[in-house]
């Protein structure tokens, strides 16, 4: 009976050692995954900052082009108004020359 208890104790001790080894290995894997996650987080944050800056630059460029387009439209309207005014003046002057 003592031999069976001794064999069971040795088996339990071996099982505990194997379990401890697996837990330690799993702990190392978790630590490595955590380091990888931290590295990827830093890379993603850098990339996000760069993308945000690029987006801001593109948005600024778009706003500048929109402003140029609005200024061009305003200039076109002024030219059309000036042309209509000159046309009216010319028509009025032509009517006066007839009489």
Secondary structure by P-SEA (a helix, b strand, c coil): caaaaaaaaaaaaaaaaaaaaaaaaaaaaaaaaaaaaaaaaaaaaaaaaaaaaaaaaaaaaaaaaaaaaaaaaaaaaaaaaaaaaaaaaaaaaaaaaac
